[in-house]
Structures are given as structure tokens and as C-alpha cells.
Amino acid sequence: MIAEVLVASLGEFANYGFKLVEADDHILELYFKEKCIARFNQNKVTIATIQDGCKNYLANIVRSI
């Protein structure tokens, strides 16, 4: 069930290669493909924050091209 919640938190970004991994009881890591791009406190992170992290990462990739 936790895995389903993590995927649901990503929304459409799950289709683009993003995933969330519970590093421990307090840390949630955001990955793009196999690269960790952000770490969050599980008790304070929101879905909007996670999705903003995905948007910002994609924007940076596009800018660097």
C-alpha cells in the first residue's frame, strides 16, 4: 500500500521516470531514473512539494539542452 501512495503522489511524473523511495523512517528520496535528485522529511513533505521538485528538475534538463 505504501508503494501505491508513493506512486500516486508523483501523479503524471511517475510516467516520466520519477520515483519515490523511503530511505528510512524519516527520509523520502525523489529519483529521476537512477539519480537521486531530492530528499525530503516525510513528516513535512507535501504532494505539491514533490511534484514541484519534478517540474523543476525537468525544467533544468530542458534549459541545459
Secondary structure, 3 states (H helix, E strand, C coil): CHHHHHHHHHHHHHHHCEEEEECCCCEEEEEECCEEEEEEECCCCCHHHHHHHHHHHHHHHHHCC
